[in-house]
Amino acid sequence: MRRVGRIVARSPQQARLRAVVKTLCYRLLMVAVTVAVAWLVVGDATDALNIGVAANVVKTGTYYGYERLWDRIEWGLADRRDDGSVSEE
């Protein structure tokens, strides 16, 4: 581990595949929300779908990177000991 102030870099807690699946599921939900809002605003289903897809392609990559970054930050997490017990700092 490498300490940087109060933030500690550590190994990821979840598998990369889990982060990918979580990201894709979340983004599918957000595509639907974005398309619905865009449809209400622009009044055209095709334009709304284009807006929803374009916005969410960018957001998917951003979210995945953000999740992976936070998965390496120990700040705010309970400390797990070798015996499985939890120590809150």
C-alpha positions in Angstrom: 0.0 0.0 0.0 1.0 3.5 -0.7 -0.2 6.3 1.6 -1.0 9.7 0.2 -2.3 11.9 3.1 -5.4 10.2 4.5 -6.1 8.4 1.2 -4.6 5.0 0.8 -4.1 3.4 -2.6 -4.9 -0.3 -2.5 -5.9 -3.2 -4.7 -9.4 -3.3 -6.1 -12.1 -4.9 -4.0 -14.2 -6.1 -6.9 -13.4 -8.1 -10.0 -13.1 -6.1 -13.2 -16.0 -8.1 -14.8 -18.2 -7.2 -11.9 -17.5 -3.5 -12.5 -18.2 -3.9 -16.2 -21.5 -5.6 -15.5 -22.6 -3.0 -13.0 -21.6 -0.3 -15.4 -23.6 -1.7 -18.3 -26.7 -2.4 -16.2 -26.7 1.1 -14.8 -26.1 2.7 -18.2 -29.0 0.8 -19.8 -31.3 2.2 -17.2 -29.8 5.7 -17.8 -30.3 5.4 -21.6 -34.0 4.8 -21.0 -34.2 7.8 -18.7 -32.2 10.1 -21.0 -34.3 9.0 -24.1 -37.6 9.6 -22.2 -36.5 13.1 -21.0 -35.1 14.0 -24.5 -38.4 12.8 -26.1 -40.4 15.1 -23.7 -38.1 18.0 -24.6 -37.6 17.6 -28.4 -40.8 15.8 -29.2 -39.2 13.4 -31.7 -38.4 9.8 -30.9 -35.6 9.4 -33.3 -33.8 12.6 -32.1 -34.4 11.5 -28.5 -32.9 8.0 -29.2 -29.8 9.6 -30.8 -29.4 12.0 -27.9 -29.8 9.1 -25.4 -27.3 6.8 -27.1 -24.6 9.5 -27.8 -24.8 10.9 -24.2 -24.6 7.4 -22.6 -21.7 6.1 -24.7 -19.6 8.8 -23.3 -21.0 8.4 -19.7 -20.4 4.6 -19.7 -16.7 5.0 -20.1 -16.5 7.8 -17.6 -18.5 5.9 -15.0 -16.3 2.8 -15.4 -13.1 4.8 -14.9 -14.7 6.6 -11.9 -15.7 3.3 -10.3 -12.2 1.8 -10.8 -10.6 4.8 -9.3 -12.8 4.8 -6.2 -12.3 1.1 -5.8 -8.6 1.8 -5.1 -9.4 4.5 -2.4 -9.5 3.2 1.1 -10.8 6.4 2.7 -14.2 5.9 4.4 -14.2 2.0 4.4 -14.0 -0.2 7.4 -10.6 -1.9 7.8 -10.8 -5.7 7.3 -8.4 -7.7 9.5 -6.8 -11.0 8.5 -9.2 -12.8 10.9 -12.3 -11.4 9.1 -13.3 -8.9 11.8 -13.9 -5.2 10.9 -12.2 -2.3 12.5 -13.7 1.2 11.9 -11.2 4.1 12.0 
